[in-house]
Amino acid sequence: MSLVKLLEEKNKVTCFTTPSHGQKRFLYEPIKDFYKYDISETESQDPQEALHYAQLWARTVYHTYSTTFLTNGSTSGIIAAVLSCTQVGDKVLIASNAHPCHYNAVRLAGARALTYDLEVDKYWGIPMETKPELIDYYLTKYDIRTVIVTSPTYEGIISDIEELKAVCEKHNAYLIVDEAHGALYPFSENLPLSAVNIADFTVQSLHKTAGGLNPTALLHCNCEVDVRPALSMFMTTSPSYPLLASIENNIIYLNSEKGRKEIDELISKLDKIRDSVDNCEFFGDDPTKVLIRIPGVSGYQLSETLYNKFGIEDERTNEKSTMLLCGLGTDDKKLKILKHALQRL
């Protein structure tokens, strides 16, 4: 039985168990349906078994050695991956501008972080891709156990994961890819190549672009490493089964004909918006990240104008450019507002 079906059946016995709300006491009315499906392990239901089979099924969707559901974001996936493939004293190579969880994972593992600097595009004010020759230089010079790369970046810049993996294999190092912003990639040929079937470990945040709830995510493993012992060290023993079930349903939709069609239609609509706008410049490898700039106008001025004049809040801004994030949930109404704003900036 899947997690989704298990939660739909509800408990058929009177439970004197956690959680005490018993699926009937709603302290916060707007999410009362969440309470209804919030259960714990009982004699009548075994959600852990359902979770086990849901993750086995997900592995077949992504064609991985293992795929693990996460309810503490990609952060927990990065930490589990580092703990699983490093030992105390090992060197881990990470970008100097990496997400804090990269540094924290290395610290928790008792390892040592070596950092590399990414080239910054001065015209757009954003960090560029991680170049294989740079990683090769560090792996040749130092005895490095693990490499962590962020691809895509926040602004949708893609690194060549196949080349990076080849470099890591040459030096017998693990490759972890933070693909938090690329959860849609495995489901469309119109998006960049996903690292899921290339890197040793890949994390994806379903909540960022794939329509998932905060903070649902996935940890994919392509090597014979069991990440469960590492996860058990810091993940709760009382997981949220509504969140876990939402992950299962999220993957079902992404992998469906309807889901794949929605992704491709979104990309097509965004391409048409770009073609209809001649007063903005666009940049980036990921078409769902609308990175824009207007010559002579700072990114901060642009962000302020979008918010104050058109009621649009962007995802990320720097001195040169502004990025608007799109994904499942970016409907025609929102796209119409975006198009109107960009044409009138």
Buried (B, 14 or more C-beta within 10 A) or exposed (E): BBBBEBBEEEBEEEBEBEBEEBBEEBEEEEEEEBBBBBBBBBEEBEBEEBBEEBBEBBBEBBEBBBBBBBBBBBBBBBBBBBBBBBEEEBBBBBBEBBBEBBBBBBEBBEBBBBBBEBEBBEEBBBBBBBBBEBBBEBBEEEEBBBBBBBBBBBBBBBBBBEBBBBBBEEBEBBBBBBBBBBBBBBBBEEBBBBBBBBBBBBBBBBBBBBBBBEBBBBBBBBBEBEBEEBBEEEBEEEBBBBBBBBBBBBBBBBBEEEBBEBBBEBBEBBEEBBEEBEEBBBBBBBBBBBBBBBEEBBBEBBBBBBEEEBEBEBBBBBEBBBBBBBBBEBEEEEBEEBBEBBEEB
